[in-house]
Amino acid sequence: MVMSMPAIKPEDLRMSGGYIGAKRMVWFMAHQANAVSRERGLGIRFQVLVPAQLMAGTELGHSVAAAYAEAEGITIDDHILTRYGAHLEPKQVGRQVAEWLADPAYATGVAYGIRAGMQPFPLD
């Protein structure tokens, strides 16, 4: 599963494979950590909040968006808006993390995606 909504074709991710793989690995690690916690009765829950789009407002996101935009012959803003529909800002992520932690609706899942203009959504 590519962590993007709507789904981005794998061939359009030629510059993002490692990053997407790293997100997926953290997701798997949360599941494994939860299994160990349950087995040992630790009472600890691990959850992952995964950006489901580039954040051009971060150094990494800006670099990746710039590379894609250059390859497509468009601006960074056009790349983000065409691919995702809106910018996901770091301050939005921070705000949503705070809201997410306080909302019992998110208490039981392991992985949630975050995207501009949307509430966190379950990934599994």
C-alpha positions as semicolon CSV with decimal commas, in nm:
position;residue;x (nm);y (nm);z (nm)
1;M;0,000;0,000;0,000
2;V;0,135;0,337;-0,092
3;M;0,066;0,584;0,187
4;S;-0,111;0,844;-0,017
5;M;-0,471;0,932;-0,078
6;P;-0,565;0,912;-0,358
7;A;-0,318;0,638;-0,437
8;I;-0,015;0,740;-0,637
9;K;0,104;0,497;-0,903
10;P;0,428;0,321;-0,799
11;E;0,606;0,445;-1,113
12;D;0,537;0,801;-0,996
13;L;0,731;0,736;-0,675
14;R;1,071;0,695;-0,837
15;M;1,230;0,939;-0,591
16;S;1,039;0,834;-0,279
17;G;1,083;0,459;-0,239
18;G;1,319;0,469;0,058
19;Y;1,112;0,725;0,244
20;I;0,791;0,530;0,192
21;G;0,971;0,213;0,297
22;A;1,088;0,383;0,617
23;K;0,731;0,492;0,700
24;R;0,609;0,137;0,649
25;M;0,890;-0,001;0,867
26;V;0,791;0,225;1,159
27;W;0,434;0,100;1,113
28;F;0,552;-0,264;1,133
29;M;0,768;-0,181;1,436
30;A;0,466;-0,038;1,621
31;H;0,276;-0,363;1,561
32;Q;0,571;-0,567;1,686
33;A;0,619;-0,344;1,992
34;N;0,250;-0,383;2,074
35;A;0,282;-0,761;2,050
36;V;0,578;-0,761;2,290
37;S;0,394;-0,529;2,529
38;R;0,090;-0,760;2,530
39;E;0,303;-1,073;2,579
40;R;0,490;-0,920;2,873
41;G;0,189;-0,742;3,024
42;L;0,362;-0,404;3,005
43;G;0,045;-0,203;2,943
44;I;0,219;0,014;2,683
45;R;0,054;0,095;2,347
46;F;0,249;0,207;2,043
47;Q;0,088;0,408;1,767
48;V;0,213;0,570;1,448
49;L;0,094;0,886;1,278
50;V;0,206;0,874;0,915
51;P;0,211;1,174;0,681
52;A;0,017;1,064;0,372
53;Q;0,165;1,335;0,155
54;L;0,475;1,549;0,116
55;M;0,520;1,837;0,357
56;A;0,697;2,102;0,152
57;G;0,728;2,307;0,473
58;T;1,002;2,073;0,598
59;E;1,355;2,053;0,462
60;L;1,314;1,696;0,337
61;G;0,966;1,755;0,197
62;H;1,078;2,069;0,019
63;S;1,375;1,888;-0,138
64;V;1,162;1,601;-0,261
65;A;0,884;1,831;-0,387
66;A;1,145;2,043;-0,566
67;A;1,293;1,737;-0,736
68;Y;0,952;1,614;-0,851
69;A;0,848;1,963;-0,963
70;E;1,168;2,005;-1,164
71;A;1,121;1,663;-1,329
72;E;0,761;1,760;-1,415
73;G;0,855;2,110;-1,532
74;I;0,621;2,280;-1,284
75;T;0,650;2,477;-0,961
76;I;0,664;2,314;-0,620
77;D;0,325;2,463;-0,537
78;D;0,174;2,322;-0,856
79;H;0,325;1,981;-0,779
80;I;0,178;1,973;-0,427
81;L;-0,162;2,103;-0,532
82;T;-0,188;1,871;-0,834
83;R;-0,080;1,560;-0,647
84;Y;-0,237;1,623;-0,306
85;G;-0,489;1,905;-0,343
86;A;-0,353;2,109;-0,053
87;H;-0,038;2,171;0,150
88;L;0,017;1,976;0,470
89;E;0,190;2,218;0,707
90;P;0,408;2,107;1,000
91;K;0,197;2,320;1,239
92;Q;-0,116;2,134;1,118
93;V;0,054;1,804;1,200
94;G;0,146;1,929;1,548
95;R;-0,208;2,050;1,612
96;Q;-0,358;1,723;1,490
97;V;-0,120;1,515;1,700
98;A;-0,236;1,704;2,012
99;E;-0,602;1,655;1,915
100;W;-0,543;1,292;1,824
101;L;-0,387;1,210;2,160
102;A;-0,691;1,347;2,344
103;D;-0,957;1,185;2,124
104;P;-1,075;0,839;2,238
105;A;-1,173;0,756;1,878
106;Y;-0,802;0,706;1,807
107;A;-0,720;0,509;2,121
108;T;-0,729;0,158;1,977
109;G;-0,570;0,172;1,633
110;V;-0,201;0,134;1,555
111;A;-0,140;0,340;1,241
112;Y;-0,315;0,654;1,125
113;G;-0,253;0,863;0,816
114;I;-0,256;1,239;0,819
115;R;-0,334;1,454;0,518
116;A;-0,413;1,821;0,461
117;G;-0,774;1,908;0,539
118;M;-0,858;1,565;0,679
119;Q;-0,886;1,406;1,021
120;P;-0,635;1,126;1,086
121;F;-0,760;0,807;0,918
122;P;-0,687;0,444;1,010
123;L;-0,431;0,269;0,793
124;D;-0,502;-0,079;0,925
